[in-house]
Amino acid sequence: MLTTKIKNLKFPELPYQYSALEPYIDAMTMEIHYTKHHKAYYDKFIAAVNGTDNEQLIFRDMLTSMSKFAAVVRNNGGGYLNHDLFWKIMSKNGGGQPEGDLAKAITDAFGSFENFKNQFSDAAANRFGSGWAWLIVDSSKNLKVTSTPNQDNPMMDVAEVKGIPILGLDVWEHAYYLKYQNRRPEYINAFWNVINWEEVDKNWKNAQ
């Protein structure tokens, strides 16, 4: 996706059934989130660049110079990208902990997996309003936890802490409100049961 011209970007298929992540993420939330919210971000993003010189840009190049673009491009382009990563780093067979080199890298960066889990959960819980929590690889190839507001992505030049995201959690209310209402910490705790660490490991290796 990142190396694709914007005019050639497609709306991705959800890699599992809406009910696959039950009981942690309910089927109705998944269906609305994917078919309404994610699809709307994609449609509005493409509509905003369609017929302009911007549709010839490589998506990564747009992200790294996002401050130059209108809010409609930033918000919807980010929403399109963020959700594509979000679906892929979850699985019905997820949970547990990473293994191998990624596990070691997390321990080296945070002291232990538990420390990382607490730091990531805190970033998600304390993001004011809508946004995302991230595990990123920064320019020095170090792992860091960060968060962004709204649909910003750490690859954007507007991000306070920049890097390549390998794990992300959506903390917009539409991601959890039907099941968890205002109990965001409960939703965050549930997320650890569906993380697809094989996909996160692949993202980490690609970011190297």
PyMOL CGO cylinders between C-alpha atoms (Angstrom):
from pymol import cmd
from pymol.cgo import CYLINDER

trace = [
    CYLINDER, 0.00, 0.00, 0.00, 2.65, 2.53, 1.00, 0.3, 1, 1, 1, 1, 1, 1,
    CYLINDER, 2.65, 2.53, 1.00, 4.51, 2.25, -2.30, 0.3, 1, 1, 1, 1, 1, 1,
    CYLINDER, 4.51, 2.25, -2.30, 1.32, 2.43, -4.40, 0.3, 1, 1, 1, 1, 1, 1,
    CYLINDER, 1.32, 2.43, -4.40, 0.19, 5.49, -6.32, 0.3, 1, 1, 1, 1, 1, 1,
    CYLINDER, 0.19, 5.49, -6.32, -2.85, 6.97, -4.62, 0.3, 1, 1, 1, 1, 1, 1,
    CYLINDER, -2.85, 6.97, -4.62, -4.99, 6.56, -7.74, 0.3, 1, 1, 1, 1, 1, 1,
    CYLINDER, -4.99, 6.56, -7.74, -4.40, 2.79, -7.52, 0.3, 1, 1, 1, 1, 1, 1,
    CYLINDER, -4.40, 2.79, -7.52, -5.25, 2.33, -3.85, 0.3, 1, 1, 1, 1, 1, 1,
    CYLINDER, -5.25, 2.33, -3.85, -8.04, -0.16, -3.14, 0.3, 1, 1, 1, 1, 1, 1,
    CYLINDER, -8.04, -0.16, -3.14, -10.34, -0.70, -0.20, 0.3, 1, 1, 1, 1, 1, 1,
    CYLINDER, -10.34, -0.70, -0.20, -8.95, -3.80, 1.56, 0.3, 1, 1, 1, 1, 1, 1,
    CYLINDER, -8.95, -3.80, 1.56, -10.95, -6.89, 2.43, 0.3, 1, 1, 1, 1, 1, 1,
    CYLINDER, -10.95, -6.89, 2.43, -11.46, -7.67, 6.10, 0.3, 1, 1, 1, 1, 1, 1,
    CYLINDER, -11.46, -7.67, 6.10, -9.25, -10.73, 6.76, 0.3, 1, 1, 1, 1, 1, 1,
    CYLINDER, -9.25, -10.73, 6.76, -11.86, -12.56, 8.89, 0.3, 1, 1, 1, 1, 1, 1,
    CYLINDER, -11.86, -12.56, 8.89, -15.58, -12.71, 9.61, 0.3, 1, 1, 1, 1, 1, 1,
    CYLINDER, -15.58, -12.71, 9.61, -17.23, -9.93, 11.62, 0.3, 1, 1, 1, 1, 1, 1,
    CYLINDER, -17.23, -9.93, 11.62, -17.77, -12.35, 14.51, 0.3, 1, 1, 1, 1, 1, 1,
    CYLINDER, -17.77, -12.35, 14.51, -14.21, -13.71, 14.50, 0.3, 1, 1, 1, 1, 1, 1,
    CYLINDER, -14.21, -13.71, 14.50, -13.00, -11.63, 17.43, 0.3, 1, 1, 1, 1, 1, 1,
    CYLINDER, -13.00, -11.63, 17.43, -15.92, -12.40, 19.74, 0.3, 1, 1, 1, 1, 1, 1,
    CYLINDER, -15.92, -12.40, 19.74, -16.28, -12.05, 22.69, 0.3, 1, 1, 1, 1, 1, 1,
    CYLINDER, -16.28, -12.05, 22.69, -13.60, -9.36, 22.84, 0.3, 1, 1, 1, 1, 1, 1,
    CYLINDER, -13.60, -9.36, 22.84, -14.86, -7.30, 19.89, 0.3, 1, 1, 1, 1, 1, 1,
    CYLINDER, -14.86, -7.30, 19.89, -18.48, -7.91, 18.97, 0.3, 1, 1, 1, 1, 1, 1,
    CYLINDER, -18.48, -7.91, 18.97, -19.67, -8.64, 15.44, 0.3, 1, 1, 1, 1, 1, 1,
    CYLINDER, -19.67, -8.64, 15.44, -21.94, -5.60, 15.18, 0.3, 1, 1, 1, 1, 1, 1,
    CYLINDER, -21.94, -5.60, 15.18, -19.13, -3.23, 16.10, 0.3, 1, 1, 1, 1, 1, 1,
    CYLINDER, -19.13, -3.23, 16.10, -16.82, -4.91, 13.60, 0.3, 1, 1, 1, 1, 1, 1,
    CYLINDER, -16.82, -4.91, 13.60, -19.36, -4.68, 10.79, 0.3, 1, 1, 1, 1, 1, 1,
    CYLINDER, -19.36, -4.68, 10.79, -20.21, -1.02, 11.43, 0.3, 1, 1, 1, 1, 1, 1,
    CYLINDER, -20.21, -1.02, 11.43, -16.57, -0.09, 11.99, 0.3, 1, 1, 1, 1, 1, 1,
    CYLINDER, -16.57, -0.09, 11.99, -15.40, -1.73, 8.76, 0.3, 1, 1, 1, 1, 1, 1,
    CYLINDER, -15.40, -1.73, 8.76, -18.29, -1.08, 6.37, 0.3, 1, 1, 1, 1, 1, 1,
    CYLINDER, -18.29, -1.08, 6.37, -19.27, 2.39, 7.58, 0.3, 1, 1, 1, 1, 1, 1,
    CYLINDER, -19.27, 2.39, 7.58, -16.30, 4.11, 9.22, 0.3, 1, 1, 1, 1, 1, 1,
    CYLINDER, -16.30, 4.11, 9.22, -13.33, 2.59, 7.38, 0.3, 1, 1, 1, 1, 1, 1,
    CYLINDER, -13.33, 2.59, 7.38, -15.13, 2.64, 4.04, 0.3, 1, 1, 1, 1, 1, 1,
    CYLINDER, -15.13, 2.64, 4.04, -16.12, 6.27, 4.54, 0.3, 1, 1, 1, 1, 1, 1,
    CYLINDER, -16.12, 6.27, 4.54, -12.49, 7.25, 5.22, 0.3, 1, 1, 1, 1, 1, 1,
    CYLINDER, -12.49, 7.25, 5.22, -11.42, 5.53, 2.02, 0.3, 1, 1, 1, 1, 1, 1,
    CYLINDER, -11.42, 5.53, 2.02, -14.20, 7.03, -0.11, 0.3, 1, 1, 1, 1, 1, 1,
    CYLINDER, -14.20, 7.03, -0.11, -13.65, 10.57, 1.18, 0.3, 1, 1, 1, 1, 1, 1,
    CYLINDER, -13.65, 10.57, 1.18, -9.89, 10.31, 0.79, 0.3, 1, 1, 1, 1, 1, 1,
    CYLINDER, -9.89, 10.31, 0.79, -10.11, 9.14, -2.81, 0.3, 1, 1, 1, 1, 1, 1,
    CYLINDER, -10.11, 9.14, -2.81, -12.75, 11.77, -3.60, 0.3, 1, 1, 1, 1, 1, 1,
    CYLINDER, -12.75, 11.77, -3.60, -10.47, 14.48, -2.17, 0.3, 1, 1, 1, 1, 1, 1,
    CYLINDER, -10.47, 14.48, -2.17, -7.55, 13.60, -4.44, 0.3, 1, 1, 1, 1, 1, 1,
    CYLINDER, -7.55, 13.60, -4.44, -9.42, 12.34, -7.50, 0.3, 1, 1, 1, 1, 1, 1,
    CYLINDER, -9.42, 12.34, -7.50, -8.71, 14.42, -10.57, 0.3, 1, 1, 1, 1, 1, 1,
    CYLINDER, -8.71, 14.42, -10.57, -5.84, 16.32, -8.95, 0.3, 1, 1, 1, 1, 1, 1,
    CYLINDER, -5.84, 16.32, -8.95, -2.08, 15.97, -9.32, 0.3, 1, 1, 1, 1, 1, 1,
    CYLINDER, -2.08, 15.97, -9.32, -2.06, 14.38, -5.87, 0.3, 1, 1, 1, 1, 1, 1,
    CYLINDER, -2.06, 14.38, -5.87, -3.50, 11.11, -7.16, 0.3, 1, 1, 1, 1, 1, 1,
    CYLINDER, -3.50, 11.11, -7.16, -0.18, 10.50, -8.92, 0.3, 1, 1, 1, 1, 1, 1,
    CYLINDER, -0.18, 10.50, -8.92, 1.74, 10.60, -5.64, 0.3, 1, 1, 1, 1, 1, 1,
    CYLINDER, 1.74, 10.60, -5.64, 3.10, 7.54, -3.88, 0.3, 1, 1, 1, 1, 1, 1,
    CYLINDER, 3.10, 7.54, -3.88, 1.10, 7.14, -0.68, 0.3, 1, 1, 1, 1, 1, 1,
    CYLINDER, 1.10, 7.14, -0.68, 4.20, 7.11, 1.55, 0.3, 1, 1, 1, 1, 1, 1,
    CYLINDER, 4.20, 7.11, 1.55, 5.39, 10.40, 0.03, 0.3, 1, 1, 1, 1, 1, 1,
    CYLINDER, 5.39, 10.40, 0.03, 2.08, 12.02, 0.86, 0.3, 1, 1, 1, 1, 1, 1,
    CYLINDER, 2.08, 12.02, 0.86, 2.21, 10.77, 4.45, 0.3, 1, 1, 1, 1, 1, 1,
    CYLINDER, 2.21, 10.77, 4.45, 5.69, 12.13, 5.06, 0.3, 1, 1, 1, 1, 1, 1,
    CYLINDER, 5.69, 12.13, 5.06, 4.64, 15.58, 3.80, 0.3, 1, 1, 1, 1, 1, 1,
    CYLINDER, 4.64, 15.58, 3.80, 1.07, 15.56, 5.14, 0.3, 1, 1, 1, 1, 1, 1,
    CYLINDER, 1.07, 15.56, 5.14, 1.37, 19.06, 6.62, 0.3, 1, 1, 1, 1, 1, 1,
    CYLINDER, 1.37, 19.06, 6.62, 1.12, 20.41, 3.07, 0.3, 1, 1, 1, 1, 1, 1,
    CYLINDER, 1.12, 20.41, 3.07, -2.31, 18.89, 2.46, 0.3, 1, 1, 1, 1, 1, 1,
    CYLINDER, -2.31, 18.89, 2.46, -5.85, 19.86, 3.38, 0.3, 1, 1, 1, 1, 1, 1,
    CYLINDER, -5.85, 19.86, 3.38, -7.48, 18.50, 6.54, 0.3, 1, 1, 1, 1, 1, 1,
    CYLINDER, -7.48, 18.50, 6.54, -9.84, 16.31, 4.49, 0.3, 1, 1, 1, 1, 1, 1,
    CYLINDER, -9.84, 16.31, 4.49, -6.82, 14.51, 3.00, 0.3, 1, 1, 1, 1, 1, 1,
    CYLINDER, -6.82, 14.51, 3.00, -5.01, 14.20, 6.33, 0.3, 1, 1, 1, 1, 1, 1,
    CYLINDER, -5.01, 14.20, 6.33, -8.01, 12.95, 8.29, 0.3, 1, 1, 1, 1, 1, 1,
    CYLINDER, -8.01, 12.95, 8.29, -9.38, 10.52, 5.75, 0.3, 1, 1, 1, 1, 1, 1,
    CYLINDER, -9.38, 10.52, 5.75, -6.04, 9.31, 4.40, 0.3, 1, 1, 1, 1, 1, 1,
    CYLINDER, -6.04, 9.31, 4.40, -5.00, 8.59, 7.96, 0.3, 1, 1, 1, 1, 1, 1,
    CYLINDER, -5.00, 8.59, 7.96, -8.25, 6.82, 8.72, 0.3, 1, 1, 1, 1, 1, 1,
    CYLINDER, -8.25, 6.82, 8.72, -7.87, 4.65, 5.65, 0.3, 1, 1, 1, 1, 1, 1,
    CYLINDER, -7.87, 4.65, 5.65, -4.29, 3.67, 6.48, 0.3, 1, 1, 1, 1, 1, 1,
    CYLINDER, -4.29, 3.67, 6.48, -4.72, 3.22, 10.23, 0.3, 1, 1, 1, 1, 1, 1,
    CYLINDER, -4.72, 3.22, 10.23, -7.64, 0.86, 9.91, 0.3, 1, 1, 1, 1, 1, 1,
    CYLINDER, -7.64, 0.86, 9.91, -5.89, -1.27, 7.30, 0.3, 1, 1, 1, 1, 1, 1,
    CYLINDER, -5.89, -1.27, 7.30, -3.13, -1.94, 9.83, 0.3, 1, 1, 1, 1, 1, 1,
    CYLINDER, -3.13, -1.94, 9.83, -5.61, -2.37, 12.69, 0.3, 1, 1, 1, 1, 1, 1,
    CYLINDER, -5.61, -2.37, 12.69, -7.56, -5.21, 11.07, 0.3, 1, 1, 1, 1, 1, 1,
    CYLINDER, -7.56, -5.21, 11.07, -4.41, -7.08, 10.17, 0.3, 1, 1, 1, 1, 1, 1,
    CYLINDER, -4.41, -7.08, 10.17, -2.81, -7.02, 13.61, 0.3, 1, 1, 1, 1, 1, 1,
    CYLINDER, -2.81, -7.02, 13.61, -5.81, -8.79, 15.12, 0.3, 1, 1, 1, 1, 1, 1,
    CYLINDER, -5.81, -8.79, 15.12, -6.80, -12.44, 14.79, 0.3, 1, 1, 1, 1, 1, 1,
    CYLINDER, -6.80, -12.44, 14.79, -9.27, -14.93, 16.27, 0.3, 1, 1, 1, 1, 1, 1,
    CYLINDER, -9.27, -14.93, 16.27, -6.20, -16.97, 17.25, 0.3, 1, 1, 1, 1, 1, 1,
    CYLINDER, -6.20, -16.97, 17.25, -4.42, -13.97, 18.72, 0.3, 1, 1, 1, 1, 1, 1,
    CYLINDER, -4.42, -13.97, 18.72, -3.34, -13.10, 22.22, 0.3, 1, 1, 1, 1, 1, 1,
    CYLINDER, -3.34, -13.10, 22.22, -0.47, -14.30, 24.33, 0.3, 1, 1, 1, 1, 1, 1,
    CYLINDER, -0.47, -14.30, 24.33, 2.94, -12.76, 23.85, 0.3, 1, 1, 1, 1, 1, 1,
    CYLINDER, 2.94, -12.76, 23.85, 5.37, -12.33, 20.96, 0.3, 1, 1, 1, 1, 1, 1,
    CYLINDER, 5.37, -12.33, 20.96, 8.19, -14.80, 20.54, 0.3, 1, 1, 1, 1, 1, 1,
    CYLINDER, 8.19, -14.80, 20.54, 11.74, -14.83, 19.24, 0.3, 1, 1, 1, 1, 1, 1,
    CYLINDER, 11.74, -14.83, 19.24, 13.55, -11.68, 18.18, 0.3, 1, 1, 1, 1, 1, 1,
    CYLINDER, 13.55, -11.68, 18.18, 10.52, -9.41, 18.59, 0.3, 1, 1, 1, 1, 1, 1,
    CYLINDER, 10.52, -9.41, 18.59, 10.04, -10.58, 22.18, 0.3, 1, 1, 1, 1, 1, 1,
    CYLINDER, 10.04, -10.58, 22.18, 13.70, -9.83, 22.87, 0.3, 1, 1, 1, 1, 1, 1,
    CYLINDER, 13.70, -9.83, 22.87, 13.45, -6.40, 21.23, 0.3, 1, 1, 1, 1, 1, 1,
    CYLINDER, 13.45, -6.40, 21.23, 10.43, -5.53, 23.38, 0.3, 1, 1, 1, 1, 1, 1,
    CYLINDER, 10.43, -5.53, 23.38, 12.22, -6.67, 26.53, 0.3, 1, 1, 1, 1, 1, 1,
    CYLINDER, 12.22, -6.67, 26.53, 15.33, -4.71, 25.56, 0.3, 1, 1, 1, 1, 1, 1,
    CYLINDER, 15.33, -4.71, 25.56, 13.29, -1.57, 24.92, 0.3, 1, 1, 1, 1, 1, 1,
    CYLINDER, 13.29, -1.57, 24.92, 10.89, -1.69, 27.86, 0.3, 1, 1, 1, 1, 1, 1,
    CYLINDER, 10.89, -1.69, 27.86, 12.50, -3.98, 30.43, 0.3, 1, 1, 1, 1, 1, 1,
    CYLINDER, 12.50, -3.98, 30.43, 9.82, -6.64, 30.14, 0.3, 1, 1, 1, 1, 1, 1,
    CYLINDER, 9.82, -6.64, 30.14, 6.72, -7.49, 28.15, 0.3, 1, 1, 1, 1, 1, 1,
    CYLINDER, 6.72, -7.49, 28.15, 4.60, -6.49, 31.14, 0.3, 1, 1, 1, 1, 1, 1,
    CYLINDER, 4.60, -6.49, 31.14, 6.20, -3.06, 31.22, 0.3, 1, 1, 1, 1, 1, 1,
    CYLINDER, 6.20, -3.06, 31.22, 5.50, -2.63, 27.51, 0.3, 1, 1, 1, 1, 1, 1,
    CYLINDER, 5.50, -2.63, 27.51, 1.89, -3.78, 27.97, 0.3, 1, 1, 1, 1, 1, 1,
    CYLINDER, 1.89, -3.78, 27.97, 1.35, -1.29, 30.78, 0.3, 1, 1, 1, 1, 1, 1,
    CYLINDER, 1.35, -1.29, 30.78, 2.95, 1.58, 28.84, 0.3, 1, 1, 1, 1, 1, 1,
    CYLINDER, 2.95, 1.58, 28.84, 0.92, 0.84, 25.70, 0.3, 1, 1, 1, 1, 1, 1,
    CYLINDER, 0.92, 0.84, 25.70, -2.32, 0.48, 27.68, 0.3, 1, 1, 1, 1, 1, 1,
    CYLINDER, -2.32, 0.48, 27.68, -1.63, 3.77, 29.46, 0.3, 1, 1, 1, 1, 1, 1,
    CYLINDER, -1.63, 3.77, 29.46, -1.04, 5.51, 26.11, 0.3, 1, 1, 1, 1, 1, 1,
    CYLINDER, -1.04, 5.51, 26.11, -4.38, 4.20, 24.87, 0.3, 1, 1, 1, 1, 1, 1,
    CYLINDER, -4.38, 4.20, 24.87, -6.29, 5.02, 28.06, 0.3, 1, 1, 1, 1, 1, 1,
    CYLINDER, -6.29, 5.02, 28.06, -4.85, 8.51, 28.41, 0.3, 1, 1, 1, 1, 1, 1,
    CYLINDER, -4.85, 8.51, 28.41, -5.28, 9.64, 24.79, 0.3, 1, 1, 1, 1, 1, 1,
    CYLINDER, -5.28, 9.64, 24.79, -7.71, 12.50, 25.28, 0.3, 1, 1, 1, 1, 1, 1,
    CYLINDER, -7.71, 12.50, 25.28, -10.72, 12.27, 23.01, 0.3, 1, 1, 1, 1, 1, 1,
    CYLINDER, -10.72, 12.27, 23.01, -10.33, 10.23, 19.85, 0.3, 1, 1, 1, 1, 1, 1,
    CYLINDER, -10.33, 10.23, 19.85, -7.09, 8.77, 18.54, 0.3, 1, 1, 1, 1, 1, 1,
    CYLINDER, -7.09, 8.77, 18.54, -4.70, 5.85, 18.50, 0.3, 1, 1, 1, 1, 1, 1,
    CYLINDER, -4.70, 5.85, 18.50, -2.02, 4.16, 20.60, 0.3, 1, 1, 1, 1, 1, 1,
    CYLINDER, -2.02, 4.16, 20.60, 1.01, 2.84, 18.72, 0.3, 1, 1, 1, 1, 1, 1,
    CYLINDER, 1.01, 2.84, 18.72, 4.10, 0.70, 18.98, 0.3, 1, 1, 1, 1, 1, 1,
    CYLINDER, 4.10, 0.70, 18.98, 6.53, 2.17, 16.46, 0.3, 1, 1, 1, 1, 1, 1,
    CYLINDER, 6.53, 2.17, 16.46, 10.02, 1.69, 15.11, 0.3, 1, 1, 1, 1, 1, 1,
    CYLINDER, 10.02, 1.69, 15.11, 11.73, 5.08, 15.14, 0.3, 1, 1, 1, 1, 1, 1,
    CYLINDER, 11.73, 5.08, 15.14, 14.46, 6.36, 12.84, 0.3, 1, 1, 1, 1, 1, 1,
    CYLINDER, 14.46, 6.36, 12.84, 17.12, 4.77, 15.08, 0.3, 1, 1, 1, 1, 1, 1,
    CYLINDER, 17.12, 4.77, 15.08, 15.35, 1.38, 14.78, 0.3, 1, 1, 1, 1, 1, 1,
    CYLINDER, 15.35, 1.38, 14.78, 14.25, 1.57, 18.41, 0.3, 1, 1, 1, 1, 1, 1,
    CYLINDER, 14.25, 1.57, 18.41, 10.83, 0.50, 19.64, 0.3, 1, 1, 1, 1, 1, 1,
    CYLINDER, 10.83, 0.50, 19.64, 8.72, 3.22, 21.25, 0.3, 1, 1, 1, 1, 1, 1,
    CYLINDER, 8.72, 3.22, 21.25, 5.15, 3.59, 22.47, 0.3, 1, 1, 1, 1, 1, 1,
    CYLINDER, 5.15, 3.59, 22.47, 3.32, 6.72, 21.39, 0.3, 1, 1, 1, 1, 1, 1,
    CYLINDER, 3.32, 6.72, 21.39, -0.15, 7.98, 20.55, 0.3, 1, 1, 1, 1, 1, 1,
    CYLINDER, -0.15, 7.98, 20.55, -1.70, 10.31, 18.01, 0.3, 1, 1, 1, 1, 1, 1,
    CYLINDER, -1.70, 10.31, 18.01, -4.92, 12.33, 17.96, 0.3, 1, 1, 1, 1, 1, 1,
    CYLINDER, -4.92, 12.33, 17.96, -7.79, 11.75, 15.57, 0.3, 1, 1, 1, 1, 1, 1,
    CYLINDER, -7.79, 11.75, 15.57, -6.61, 9.76, 12.52, 0.3, 1, 1, 1, 1, 1, 1,
    CYLINDER, -6.61, 9.76, 12.52, -3.00, 10.94, 12.50, 0.3, 1, 1, 1, 1, 1, 1,
    CYLINDER, -3.00, 10.94, 12.50, -0.33, 8.31, 11.85, 0.3, 1, 1, 1, 1, 1, 1,
    CYLINDER, -0.33, 8.31, 11.85, 3.27, 8.29, 13.19, 0.3, 1, 1, 1, 1, 1, 1,
    CYLINDER, 3.27, 8.29, 13.19, 4.57, 8.31, 9.60, 0.3, 1, 1, 1, 1, 1, 1,
    CYLINDER, 4.57, 8.31, 9.60, 3.06, 11.75, 9.03, 0.3, 1, 1, 1, 1, 1, 1,
    CYLINDER, 3.06, 11.75, 9.03, 5.34, 14.74, 9.36, 0.3, 1, 1, 1, 1, 1, 1,
    CYLINDER, 5.34, 14.74, 9.36, 2.76, 16.26, 11.71, 0.3, 1, 1, 1, 1, 1, 1,
    CYLINDER, 2.76, 16.26, 11.71, 3.26, 13.50, 14.30, 0.3, 1, 1, 1, 1, 1, 1,
    CYLINDER, 3.26, 13.50, 14.30, 4.89, 14.56, 17.57, 0.3, 1, 1, 1, 1, 1, 1,
    CYLINDER, 4.89, 14.56, 17.57, 6.78, 11.25, 17.74, 0.3, 1, 1, 1, 1, 1, 1,
    CYLINDER, 6.78, 11.25, 17.74, 7.60, 9.86, 14.31, 0.3, 1, 1, 1, 1, 1, 1,
    CYLINDER, 7.60, 9.86, 14.31, 8.22, 6.28, 13.23, 0.3, 1, 1, 1, 1, 1, 1,
    CYLINDER, 8.22, 6.28, 13.23, 6.80, 3.27, 11.44, 0.3, 1, 1, 1, 1, 1, 1,
    CYLINDER, 6.80, 3.27, 11.44, 3.83, 1.77, 13.30, 0.3, 1, 1, 1, 1, 1, 1,
    CYLINDER, 3.83, 1.77, 13.30, 3.87, -1.99, 13.80, 0.3, 1, 1, 1, 1, 1, 1,
    CYLINDER, 3.87, -1.99, 13.80, 0.98, -2.24, 16.28, 0.3, 1, 1, 1, 1, 1, 1,
    CYLINDER, 0.98, -2.24, 16.28, -1.94, 0.13, 16.74, 0.3, 1, 1, 1, 1, 1, 1,
    CYLINDER, -1.94, 0.13, 16.74, -5.10, 0.38, 18.81, 0.3, 1, 1, 1, 1, 1, 1,
    CYLINDER, -5.10, 0.38, 18.81, -8.08, 2.47, 17.76, 0.3, 1, 1, 1, 1, 1, 1,
    CYLINDER, -8.08, 2.47, 17.76, -9.52, 4.33, 20.76, 0.3, 1, 1, 1, 1, 1, 1,
    CYLINDER, -9.52, 4.33, 20.76, -12.22, 6.24, 18.93, 0.3, 1, 1, 1, 1, 1, 1,
    CYLINDER, -12.22, 6.24, 18.93, -15.53, 5.55, 20.65, 0.3, 1, 1, 1, 1, 1, 1,
    CYLINDER, -15.53, 5.55, 20.65, -16.94, 3.94, 17.51, 0.3, 1, 1, 1, 1, 1, 1,
    CYLINDER, -16.94, 3.94, 17.51, -14.39, 1.14, 18.00, 0.3, 1, 1, 1, 1, 1, 1,
    CYLINDER, -14.39, 1.14, 18.00, -15.85, 0.00, 21.32, 0.3, 1, 1, 1, 1, 1, 1,
    CYLINDER, -15.85, 0.00, 21.32, -18.93, 1.91, 22.46, 0.3, 1, 1, 1, 1, 1, 1,
    CYLINDER, -18.93, 1.91, 22.46, -21.61, -0.65, 21.50, 0.3, 1, 1, 1, 1, 1, 1,
    CYLINDER, -21.61, -0.65, 21.50, -20.07, -3.29, 23.77, 0.3, 1, 1, 1, 1, 1, 1,
    CYLINDER, -20.07, -3.29, 23.77, -18.06, -1.35, 26.35, 0.3, 1, 1, 1, 1, 1, 1,
    CYLINDER, -18.06, -1.35, 26.35, -19.91, 1.99, 26.44, 0.3, 1, 1, 1, 1, 1, 1,
    CYLINDER, -19.91, 1.99, 26.44, -17.57, 4.46, 28.19, 0.3, 1, 1, 1, 1, 1, 1,
    CYLINDER, -17.57, 4.46, 28.19, -15.35, 1.73, 29.66, 0.3, 1, 1, 1, 1, 1, 1,
    CYLINDER, -15.35, 1.73, 29.66, -12.31, 2.30, 27.47, 0.3, 1, 1, 1, 1, 1, 1,
    CYLINDER, -12.31, 2.30, 27.47, -9.89, 0.51, 29.85, 0.3, 1, 1, 1, 1, 1, 1,
    CYLINDER, -9.89, 0.51, 29.85, -12.00, -2.64, 29.59, 0.3, 1, 1, 1, 1, 1, 1,
    CYLINDER, -12.00, -2.64, 29.59, -11.80, -2.50, 25.79, 0.3, 1, 1, 1, 1, 1, 1,
    CYLINDER, -11.80, -2.50, 25.79, -8.03, -1.98, 26.00, 0.3, 1, 1, 1, 1, 1, 1,
    CYLINDER, -8.03, -1.98, 26.00, -7.67, -5.04, 28.23, 0.3, 1, 1, 1, 1, 1, 1,
    CYLINDER, -7.67, -5.04, 28.23, -9.73, -7.10, 25.79, 0.3, 1, 1, 1, 1, 1, 1,
    CYLINDER, -9.73, -7.10, 25.79, -7.49, -6.05, 22.89, 0.3, 1, 1, 1, 1, 1, 1,
    CYLINDER, -7.49, -6.05, 22.89, -4.55, -8.05, 24.30, 0.3, 1, 1, 1, 1, 1, 1,
    CYLINDER, -4.55, -8.05, 24.30, -6.53, -11.24, 23.66, 0.3, 1, 1, 1, 1, 1, 1,
    CYLINDER, -6.53, -11.24, 23.66, -6.74, -10.71, 19.90, 0.3, 1, 1, 1, 1, 1, 1,
    CYLINDER, -6.74, -10.71, 19.90, -3.34, -9.32, 18.92, 0.3, 1, 1, 1, 1, 1, 1,
    CYLINDER, -3.34, -9.32, 18.92, -1.84, -11.21, 15.99, 0.3, 1, 1, 1, 1, 1, 1,
    CYLINDER, -1.84, -11.21, 15.99, 1.81, -11.24, 17.06, 0.3, 1, 1, 1, 1, 1, 1,
    CYLINDER, 1.81, -11.24, 17.06, 2.91, -12.96, 13.85, 0.3, 1, 1, 1, 1, 1, 1,
    CYLINDER, 2.91, -12.96, 13.85, 1.66, -9.97, 11.88, 0.3, 1, 1, 1, 1, 1, 1,
    CYLINDER, 1.66, -9.97, 11.88, 3.27, -7.54, 14.32, 0.3, 1, 1, 1, 1, 1, 1,
    CYLINDER, 3.27, -7.54, 14.32, 6.53, -9.45, 13.96, 0.3, 1, 1, 1, 1, 1, 1,
    CYLINDER, 6.53, -9.45, 13.96, 6.28, -9.17, 10.18, 0.3, 1, 1, 1, 1, 1, 1,
    CYLINDER, 6.28, -9.17, 10.18, 5.66, -5.43, 10.49, 0.3, 1, 1, 1, 1, 1, 1,
    CYLINDER, 5.66, -5.43, 10.49, 8.66, -5.08, 12.79, 0.3, 1, 1, 1, 1, 1, 1,
    CYLINDER, 8.66, -5.08, 12.79, 10.96, -6.93, 10.39, 0.3, 1, 1, 1, 1, 1, 1,
    CYLINDER, 10.96, -6.93, 10.39, 9.73, -4.84, 7.46, 0.3, 1, 1, 1, 1, 1, 1,
    CYLINDER, 9.73, -4.84, 7.46, 10.41, -1.67, 9.45, 0.3, 1, 1, 1, 1, 1, 1,
    CYLINDER, 10.41, -1.67, 9.45, 14.03, -2.66, 9.94, 0.3, 1, 1, 1, 1, 1, 1,
]
cmd.load_cgo(trace, "trace")
